[in-house]
Amino acid sequence: MSLAGLFNDRWPGVALFDLDGTLVDSAPDLAAAVDCTLEQLGRKPAGIEQVRQWVGHGSPILMRRALAGKVDWEPASAADDALFNDAMTLFFNNYRRSNGQHAAVYPGVEICLETLSGRGCRMAVVTNKPEQFVAPLLKQLGLEHYFALVVGGDTLSTKKPDPAQLLYAMDTLQGSRGTTVMIGDSAADVSAARSAGIPCVAVTYGYNFGRSVQTLGADAVVDSLSELL
């Protein structure tokens, strides 16, 4: 499925990309920070495979899930609530050290970004990750020069699946609903794109809490971003 096929054989003028699970496999970095935090709190580490199932809704929910030991963390226990702020402080300190140290760019990402850039497409990262961690990760992995804008989970007052981040990025890059596409890996990305009124591509290899992306209602589903070319 070529991206041009979503716009009547025209390439998109603006492309919005999720980060974790779409451009970058950052689970190893996040797992290192989560496990270090849990150990500092006197708890057993979760391990990378478990952390992969928890990523996608931002750091606070990631830490809620880590404290509860499951995806469906609500309602949090009183003990977990009391620990939460301390856990977040520890996690952010730990993640500053691990951010970009073990992460890797997914196959097909760089050729996709290079091709879109060569066609004049304006690109942004739209992620639920706190903004302070996004630029260092992109720089560490050599991707920062592709993006004219970064919208983090705390850039605005709301984040995906709310469409506000996507609309803000689209407007900032002077896109429109007829020229902008969202590319992500989870239900939050697809839901945000639908609410924003723009087409969405979902990748199969990312973080969707162990659920298939085929049922999310994306306009296209791909195994690699290179398929979009």
C-alpha positions in Angstrom: 0.0 0.0 0.0 1.8 3.1 -1.2 1.2 6.3 0.8 0.3 8.0 -2.5 -2.6 5.6 -2.8 -4.2 7.3 0.2 -4.3 10.6 -1.5 -5.5 9.9 -5.1 -1.9 9.1 -6.3 -0.4 12.2 -4.6 2.2 11.9 -1.9 1.2 13.4 1.5 2.4 16.9 2.2 2.6 16.2 6.0 3.4 12.9 7.7 3.0 12.5 11.5 4.8 9.6 13.1 4.4 7.9 16.4 7.8 7.2 18.0 8.0 4.1 20.3 7.0 1.0 18.4 6.7 2.8 15.1 10.1 4.4 14.3 12.1 3.0 17.2 12.2 -0.1 19.3 12.7 1.7 22.6 11.4 -1.1 24.8 15.0 -2.1 25.9 15.6 1.4 27.2 12.3 1.6 28.9 12.6 -1.9 30.4 16.0 -1.0 31.9 14.5 2.1 33.5 11.4 0.3 34.8 13.4 -2.6 36.2 15.8 -0.3 37.9 12.9 1.6 39.4 11.2 -1.5 40.7 14.4 -2.8 42.2 14.9 0.6 44.0 11.4 0.2 45.4 12.2 -3.3 46.6 10.2 -5.1 43.9 11.1 -7.7 41.4 12.0 -6.5 37.9 9.4 -7.0 35.2 11.6 -7.9 32.2 11.6 -6.6 28.7 8.8 -8.8 27.3 6.4 -7.7 30.0 7.4 -4.0 29.6 6.7 -4.3 25.8 3.1 -5.0 26.7 2.8 -1.9 28.8 4.3 0.8 26.5 2.1 3.1 24.5 0.1 5.5 26.7 2.9 7.6 28.2 5.3 7.3 31.2 2.7 7.7 34.0 0.5 4.8 32.7 3.7 2.7 32.0 4.7 3.2 35.7 1.1 2.5 36.9 1.2 -0.7 35.0 4.7 -1.6 36.4 3.5 -1.0 39.9 0.4 -3.1 39.4 2.2 -5.7 37.3 -0.5 -5.7 34.6 -1.9 -3.7 31.6 -5.3 -3.0 33.3 -3.9 -1.2 36.3 -7.0 0.5 37.5 -8.1 0.7 40.2 -4.6 1.2 41.7 -4.1 -0.1 45.2 -3.6 2.4 48.0 0.0 1.2 48.3 0.7 1.8 44.6 -1.0 5.3 44.8 1.3 6.2 47.7 4.3 5.1 45.8 3.4 6.6 42.4 5.1 10.0 42.7 8.2 8.6 44.1 8.2 5.9 41.4 7.9 8.5 38.7 10.8 10.5 40.0 13.0 7.4 40.1 11.8 6.3 36.7 12.6 9.6 35.0 16.1 9.7 36.6 16.7 6.1 35.4 15.3 6.7 31.9 17.6 9.8 31.4 20.5 7.4 31.8 19.1 4.6 29.6 17.4 6.7 26.9 18.9 5.7 23.5 21.4 3.3 24.9 19.7 0.1 23.8 17.1 1.3 21.4 17.2 0.6 17.7 15.6 2.0 14.5 13.2 -0.5 12.9 14.1 -1.8 9.4 12.5 0.2 6.7 12.2 3.4 8.7 15.2 5.3 7.3 14.4 4.6 3.7 10.8 5.7 4.2 11.9 9.0 5.9 14.6 9.7 3.3 12.1 9.1 0.5 9.4 11.3 2.0 12.0 14.0 2.8 13.1 13.9 -0.8 9.6 14.5 -2.0 9.2 17.6 0.1 7.0 16.0 2.8 7.1 17.9 6.1 7.3 15.4 9.0 6.7 15.5 12.8 7.0 13.1 15.6 3.8 12.9 17.6 4.3 10.7 20.7 3.0 10.2 24.2 6.6 10.1 25.5 7.5 13.2 27.6 9.0 15.8 25.3 12.3 16.1 27.2 13.2 12.5 26.1 12.3 12.7 22.5 15.0 14.9 21.0 17.8 13.1 22.8 16.5 9.7 21.5 16.2 11.0 17.9 19.6 12.5 18.0 21.2 9.4 19.5 19.7 7.3 16.6 20.5 9.8 13.9 16.9 10.6 13.0 16.5 14.2 14.3 17.2 15.9 10.9 14.1 14.4 9.3 11.6 16.1 11.6 10.5 19.8 11.6 8.5 19.3 14.8 8.3 17.2 17.9 5.0 17.0 19.9 5.4 15.1 23.1 2.9 13.7 25.6 3.3 16.9 27.7 3.6 19.4 24.9 -0.2 20.1 25.2 -2.7 19.4 28.0 -3.9 16.2 26.3 -2.4 13.4 24.4 -3.3 10.5 22.1 -6.0 9.1 21.7 -7.2 12.7 21.9 -6.6 14.2 18.5 -5.3 17.6 19.8 -1.6 16.6 19.2 -2.3 15.6 15.6 -4.3 18.7 14.9 -1.6 20.9 16.4 1.2 19.3 14.4 -0.9 19.4 11.2 -1.6 23.1 11.6 2.0 23.9 12.6 3.3 22.2 9.4 0.6 23.8 7.3 -1.1 20.6 6.4 -4.7 19.8 5.9 -7.0 16.8 6.2 -6.5 16.1 2.6 -2.7 16.1 2.7 -1.8 14.7 6.1 -1.3 11.1 7.3 -0.7 9.6 10.7 1.6 6.5 11.0 1.5 4.6 14.3 1.4 1.2 16.0 -1.5 1.3 18.4 -5.2 1.9 19.0 -4.3 5.3 20.4 -2.8 6.3 17.1 -5.7 5.1 15.0 -8.3 6.6 17.3 -6.5 10.0 17.3 -6.2 10.0 13.5 -9.9 9.1 13.1 -11.0 11.8 15.5 -8.7 14.3 13.6 -10.2 13.3 10.3 -7.0 12.1 8.7 -6.0 8.7 7.3 -3.9 6.4 9.4 -1.4 3.6 8.7 -0.7 1.0 11.4 2.4 -1.1 11.6 2.2 -4.7 12.8 5.5 -4.8 14.7 5.0 -2.2 17.4 3.4 -2.0 20.9 -0.3 -2.6 21.0 -0.5 -4.4 24.3 -0.2 -7.8 22.6 -3.3 -7.2 20.5 -3.5 -7.4 16.7 -3.6 -4.1 14.8 -5.6 -5.6 12.0 -8.8 -4.9 13.9 -8.2 -1.3 14.7 -9.7 0.2 11.5 -6.6 1.8 10.1 -6.7 2.7 6.4 -3.6 0.5 5.8 -1.6 -2.0 7.8 2.0 -2.7 6.9 4.8 -4.9 8.2 7.5 -2.3 7.3 7.5 1.4 6.5 9.3 0.6 3.3 6.1 -1.0 2.0 4.6 2.5 2.0 7.0 3.5 -0.9 
